[in-house]
Amino acid sequence: MDLAALRIFRTVVQEGGVTRAAERLHRVQSNVTTRIRQLEDDLGVRLFIREGKRLHLAPAGQVLLDYTERLLSLADEAQLAVQDSRPRGIFRLGAMESTAAVRLPAALSEYHRRYPDVVLELKTGNPPKLSAMILAGELDAALVTEPVADAAFEKAPGFVEEAVIVSAASRPVVNRQGVASHTIIAFEHGCPHRKRLEDWYARRGEIPQRTIELGSYHAMLGCVVAGMGIALLPKSVLSTFPESKRLNVQKLPPEVGRFQIVLIWRRGAGSSKVQALCELLAGRARK
């Protein structure tokens, strides 16, 4: 049972017979008759009561007609949806935790206002996890830090961030002897900010003795304020932390501290929803 057979069936019902249905469908009568009989054979029921050249719906035919109207209507709707360039449907977006918390609320609010037919779903994670979810078909796009595997993904600019190292106000990042804190507070492996902090230690010829892994920036900052260690994070996150005055903030050289967040999606799998977000982010960057 396919859509073409259902369209023929509906036309025969509407025209009251094969002859007029064949004329309307621009088919030969034998073809229409064959398709109706094949449909009956597939279903194992008689769809019509035949009286000469006239066909009347059998009870099973009436049941099928109700479903046919719904199926064909849904098929037409699906065709319009895939051909329509307007963003619509579910948009599964991924982002790093800091981006989701600080950068995305205003951007996604504007996106929802522009494209009310889109239902946004947001998942957070580190770049390797988000990239894997895109390749597995679990996300449509994600905001991650560069570098990005160009062979697998297409990308567009998102946000420019500045990384800073923070410690408790009473405990500088580096003590008077020039030694950095023995403890770092960071996300799990795969977090680009953790790697930046570990690289910073490596350039100093040092290795942190202890790493405390946490799952949110506010928890990390709370531990920093308590003097438990230092952390590296986007400077924009500090604007959301009410105790930021109790922090000592150390900037990094631009070539180290500045980094680009990009929107990525699977190569060849772009959509109107992804393109709309690209355009929105580009517009916000120009402001």
C-alpha positions as CSV (number, residue, x, y, z in Angstrom):
1,M,0.0,0.0,0.0
2,D,1.7,3.2,-1.2
3,L,0.6,6.8,-1.5
4,A,0.1,6.5,-5.3
5,A,-2.3,3.7,-4.8
6,L,-4.2,5.6,-2.2
7,R,-4.5,8.6,-4.4
8,I,-5.9,6.4,-7.2
9,F,-8.3,4.9,-4.7
10,R,-9.5,8.3,-3.5
11,T,-10.0,9.5,-7.0
12,V,-12.1,6.5,-7.9
13,V,-14.3,7.2,-4.9
14,Q,-14.6,10.9,-5.8
15,E,-15.5,10.2,-9.4
16,G,-17.7,7.2,-8.7
17,G,-16.0,4.9,-11.2
18,V,-12.8,3.9,-13.0
19,T,-13.5,5.6,-16.3
20,R,-13.9,9.1,-15.0
21,A,-11.1,8.5,-12.5
22,A,-8.7,7.4,-15.3
23,E,-9.6,10.6,-17.2
24,R,-8.9,12.8,-14.2
25,L,-5.6,11.0,-13.5
26,H,-4.5,10.9,-17.1
27,R,-4.1,7.1,-16.9
28,V,-5.6,4.3,-19.0
29,Q,-8.6,2.5,-17.4
30,S,-6.8,-0.8,-17.2
31,N,-4.0,0.7,-15.1
32,V,-6.5,2.2,-12.6
33,T,-8.4,-1.1,-12.4
34,T,-5.2,-3.0,-11.8
35,R,-4.0,-0.7,-9.1
36,I,-7.3,-1.0,-7.2
37,R,-7.3,-4.8,-7.4
38,Q,-3.6,-4.8,-6.2
39,L,-4.7,-2.6,-3.3
40,E,-7.5,-5.0,-2.4
41,D,-5.2,-8.0,-2.7
42,D,-2.6,-6.3,-0.4
43,L,-5.3,-5.6,2.2
44,G,-7.2,-8.8,1.8
45,V,-10.6,-7.1,1.6
46,R,-13.0,-5.9,-1.1
47,L,-13.0,-2.1,-1.2
48,F,-15.9,-1.6,-3.6
49,I,-19.2,-3.2,-4.4
50,R,-19.4,-3.4,-8.2
51,E,-22.7,-2.7,-10.0
52,G,-22.0,-2.7,-13.7
53,K,-19.7,0.2,-14.4
54,R,-20.5,1.9,-11.1
55,L,-18.5,1.3,-8.0
56,H,-19.9,1.8,-4.5
57,L,-17.7,1.8,-1.4
58,A,-17.8,-1.4,0.7
59,P,-17.7,-1.0,4.5
60,A,-13.9,-1.7,4.4
61,G,-13.5,0.9,1.7
62,Q,-15.2,3.5,3.9
63,V,-12.8,2.7,6.7
64,L,-9.8,3.0,4.3
65,L,-11.1,6.2,2.9
66,D,-11.0,7.9,6.3
67,Y,-7.4,6.8,6.8
68,T,-6.5,7.8,3.2
69,E,-7.6,11.3,3.7
70,R,-5.4,11.6,6.8
71,L,-2.4,9.9,5.2
72,L,-2.5,12.0,2.1
73,S,-3.0,15.2,4.0
74,L,0.0,14.3,6.2
75,A,2.1,13.5,3.1
76,D,1.3,16.8,1.6
77,E,2.2,18.6,4.8
78,A,5.5,16.7,4.9
79,Q,6.3,17.7,1.3
80,L,5.6,21.3,2.1
81,A,7.8,21.2,5.2
82,V,10.9,19.8,3.5
83,Q,10.5,22.2,0.5
84,D,9.7,25.2,2.6
85,S,12.8,27.4,3.3
86,R,11.3,28.8,6.5
87,P,12.8,27.3,9.7
88,R,10.3,25.0,11.5
89,G,10.2,21.8,13.6
90,I,12.6,20.6,16.3
91,F,16.1,22.2,16.4
92,R,18.4,20.1,18.6
93,L,21.3,22.5,19.6
94,G,24.3,21.7,21.7
95,A,26.6,24.1,23.6
96,M,29.3,24.2,26.2
97,E,28.1,25.0,29.7
98,S,29.5,28.5,29.8
99,T,28.1,29.4,26.3
100,A,24.7,28.1,27.3
101,A,24.6,30.0,30.5
102,V,26.0,33.4,29.4
103,R,25.9,33.8,25.6
104,L,22.8,31.9,24.5
105,P,19.8,33.2,26.5
106,A,19.6,36.5,24.6
107,A,20.4,34.9,21.2
108,L,17.9,32.1,21.6
109,S,15.3,34.5,22.8
110,E,15.7,36.5,19.6
111,Y,15.7,33.2,17.5
112,H,12.4,32.1,19.1
113,R,10.9,35.5,18.4
114,R,12.0,35.4,14.7
115,Y,11.1,31.7,14.1
116,P,8.1,30.7,16.4
117,D,7.6,27.5,14.4
118,V,10.9,26.1,15.7
119,V,11.0,24.1,18.9
120,L,14.4,24.5,20.5
121,E,16.1,21.7,22.5
122,L,19.4,22.4,24.2
123,K,22.0,20.0,25.5
124,T,25.3,20.9,27.1
125,G,28.7,19.1,27.0
126,N,32.3,19.5,26.1
127,P,33.4,19.8,22.5
128,P,34.3,16.1,21.9
129,K,31.0,15.0,23.3
130,L,29.0,17.5,21.3
131,S,30.8,16.6,18.1
132,A,30.2,12.9,18.6
133,M,26.5,13.7,19.2
134,I,26.3,15.5,15.9
135,L,27.9,12.6,14.0
136,A,25.5,10.2,15.7
137,G,22.5,12.2,14.6
138,E,21.6,13.3,18.1
139,L,22.2,17.0,17.5
140,D,21.6,19.3,14.5
141,A,24.4,21.7,15.5
142,A,26.5,22.8,18.4
143,L,28.6,25.7,19.7
144,V,32.1,24.6,20.5
145,T,35.6,26.1,20.6
146,E,38.0,25.6,17.8
147,P,39.9,23.7,16.4
148,V,37.2,21.8,14.5
149,A,37.7,18.8,12.2
150,D,37.1,20.4,8.8
151,A,36.6,17.0,7.1
152,A,33.6,16.1,9.2
153,F,32.0,19.5,10.0
154,E,31.0,22.8,8.5
155,K,31.2,25.8,10.7
156,A,30.3,29.5,11.1
157,P,31.5,32.2,13.6
158,G,29.7,32.4,16.9
159,F,31.3,34.3,19.7
160,V,34.8,35.6,20.7
161,E,35.7,34.9,24.3
162,E,38.5,35.9,26.7
163,A,39.8,33.3,29.2
164,V,41.0,34.4,32.6
165,I,42.5,32.7,35.6
166,V,40.8,33.3,38.9
167,S,41.8,32.7,42.5
168,A,40.5,33.8,45.9
169,A,41.2,37.5,46.5
170,S,43.3,36.7,49.4
171,R,45.3,34.1,47.5
172,P,47.0,35.2,44.3
173,V,47.3,32.9,41.3
174,V,51.1,32.9,41.8
175,N,52.6,33.3,45.2
176,R,55.6,35.4,46.2
177,Q,57.9,32.6,45.3
178,G,56.5,32.6,41.8
179,V,54.8,29.2,42.3
180,A,51.3,28.7,41.0
181,S,48.6,27.1,43.1
182,H,49.0,23.4,43.6
183,T,45.3,22.7,43.0
184,I,43.2,23.4,39.9
185,I,39.4,23.3,39.7
186,A,38.1,22.3,36.4
187,F,35.6,20.3,34.3
188,E,36.2,16.7,33.3
189,H,38.8,15.9,30.6
190,G,37.7,17.2,27.2
191,C,36.9,20.7,28.5
192,P,39.0,23.1,26.4
193,H,39.4,25.5,29.4
194,R,40.9,22.7,31.5
195,K,43.4,22.1,28.7
196,R,44.3,25.8,28.5
197,L,45.0,25.8,32.2
198,E,47.1,22.7,32.0
199,D,49.0,24.2,29.1
200,W,49.6,27.4,31.1
201,Y,51.2,25.3,33.9
202,A,53.3,23.4,31.3
203,R,54.6,26.7,29.9
204,R,55.7,27.6,33.4
205,G,57.4,24.3,33.8
206,E,55.0,23.2,36.5
207,I,52.4,20.5,37.0
208,P,49.3,20.9,39.3
209,Q,49.4,18.4,42.1
210,R,45.7,18.1,42.5
211,T,42.6,18.5,40.3
212,I,39.1,19.0,41.6
213,E,36.5,18.1,38.9
214,L,33.1,19.9,39.1
215,G,30.2,20.1,36.8
216,S,29.2,23.8,36.9
217,Y,31.1,27.1,36.8
218,H,29.3,28.6,39.8
219,A,30.3,25.5,41.9
220,M,33.9,26.0,40.6
221,L,33.9,29.7,41.5
222,G,32.5,29.0,44.9
223,C,35.4,26.6,45.6
224,V,37.9,29.3,44.2
225,V,36.4,31.9,46.6
226,A,36.9,29.4,49.5
227,G,40.6,29.2,48.6
228,M,40.6,25.6,47.4
229,G,42.5,26.3,44.1
230,I,42.5,28.3,40.9
231,A,40.4,27.9,37.7
232,L,40.4,29.1,34.1
233,L,37.2,30.1,32.6
234,P,35.6,32.6,30.1
235,K,35.6,36.1,31.6
236,S,31.9,36.5,30.6
237,V,31.0,33.9,33.2
238,L,32.1,36.3,36.0
239,S,29.2,38.6,35.2
240,T,26.8,36.0,36.4
241,F,28.6,35.3,39.7
242,P,27.4,37.4,42.7
243,E,30.7,36.9,44.6
244,S,33.0,38.1,41.8
245,K,34.4,40.9,44.0
246,R,36.0,38.2,46.2
247,L,38.0,36.9,43.3
248,N,41.5,37.8,42.0
249,V,41.4,37.8,38.2
250,Q,44.5,37.4,36.1
251,K,44.3,38.1,32.4
252,L,46.2,36.1,29.8
253,P,48.1,37.4,26.7
254,P,45.7,37.8,23.8
255,E,47.3,35.0,21.8
256,V,46.6,32.6,24.6
257,G,43.5,34.1,26.3
258,R,41.3,34.9,23.3
259,F,39.5,32.1,21.6
260,Q,36.7,31.6,19.0
261,I,33.4,29.7,19.6
262,V,32.0,28.4,16.4
263,L,28.7,26.9,15.4
264,I,29.3,23.5,13.8
265,W,27.1,21.0,12.0
266,R,27.7,17.8,10.0
267,R,29.2,18.5,6.6
268,G,26.5,18.4,4.0
269,A,23.7,18.3,6.6
270,G,22.9,22.0,6.9
271,S,19.3,23.1,7.2
272,S,17.2,26.3,7.2
273,K,17.2,26.2,11.1
274,V,21.0,26.1,11.2
275,Q,21.4,28.8,8.5
276,A,18.9,31.0,10.4
277,L,21.1,30.7,13.6
278,C,24.2,31.5,11.6
279,E,22.7,34.7,10.3
280,L,21.4,35.7,13.7
281,L,24.9,35.2,15.3
282,A,26.6,37.1,12.5
283,G,24.1,40.0,13.0
284,R,24.7,40.1,16.7
285,A,28.5,40.1,16.2
286,R,28.2,43.2,14.0
287,K,26.4,45.2,16.6
